[in-house]
Amino acid sequence: MSMLIILGTLFLALVLMVVLVERFAKPTDEKQQAKYSKILPILVFVMLIAALIKQLM
């Protein structure tokens, strides 16, 4: 029962966060979006390597 309460609370928090971000977030311009698209694949690769190393140790 407590697991359902935790999951329900997390779901409500996620819904609240999505609604607030959609309402109050500033849109990103093309220059900033291009910068993020260059950095994001590198960060994902680094995180995958770190997770692999953590699993092997």
HUSUL-V752722 format. One record per pair of residues at least 6 apart in sequence whose C-alpha atoms are under 8 Angstrom apart, sorted by the first residue. I is the first residue (numbers start at 1). GAP is how many residues later the second one is. If there is no record, write none. Layout:
BEGIN
I/GAP, I/GAP
END
This chain:
BEGIN
none
END
